[in-house]
Amino acid sequence: MNLEHIPRKTEKGRVEVQTRAFRVGPRERSVLIMIDGKTPARVLVARLAFMKKADQILEELRSGGFIDAASPIDVPHVDAGATQEPLSDGLQCVRRAARDFVLKTLGPRGHDLAVKLERCDSRAILTQLLGRCRDAINIAAGEKKAQDFWMEVELALGYG
């Protein structure tokens, strides 16, 4: 399973959680219960670091029909033909503030997002990335931290 995808329970997975009808193993069931349809596989694997081969368990659950994968968290494709406005000095400041906040809040789990922010060179992509960062922070650290992130972005933009 692509670790950037967001696993979600299928009907079969929901039935297993409620009734144990398919008798999956205890480790697999624990992982299945953790799947909320919002958390990327990468974050789940990080949370399950104590459990060996958590990524393989996700793949087994997918191939068994207990979960499927929603769209990836990756940066959406921006049409190459579209005019891409480069980052102004102010938006570069926003990009740095967002990157720093992501790393401080998510630690190593936020590395991929921080790299995407660092490489971001257009306003359109930065706008999309900021929303994705807020969502990732909300999932991993809670709504309060996501609100703090957005306030920091607004301060960097000069709205605060």
Stockholm file with secondary structure:
# STOCKHOLM 1.0

chainA/1-160         MNLEHIPRKTEKGRVEVQTRAFRVGPRERSVLIMIDGKTPARVLVARLAFMKKADQILEELRSGGFIDAASPIDVPHVDAGATQEPLSDGLQCVRRAARDFVLKTLGPRGHDLAVKLERCDSRAILTQLLGRCRDAINIAAGEKKAQDFWMEVELALGYG
#=GR chainA/1-160 SS CCTTSEEEECHHHHHHHHHCTTCCCHHHHHHHHHCCSSSCHHHHHHHTTTSTTHHHHHHHHHHTTSEEEECCCSCCCCCTTSCCCBCCHHHHHHHHHHHHHHHHHHGGGGHHHHHHHHHCCBHHHHHHHHHHHHHHHHHHHCHHHHHHHHHHHHHHHTCC
#=GC SS_cons         CCTTSEEEECHHHHHHHHHCTTCCCHHHHHHHHHCCSSSCHHHHHHHTTTSTTHHHHHHHHHHTTSEEEECCCSCCCCCTTSCCCBCCHHHHHHHHHHHHHHHHHHGGGGHHHHHHHHHCCBHHHHHHHHHHHHHHHHHHHCHHHHHHHHHHHHHHHTCC
//
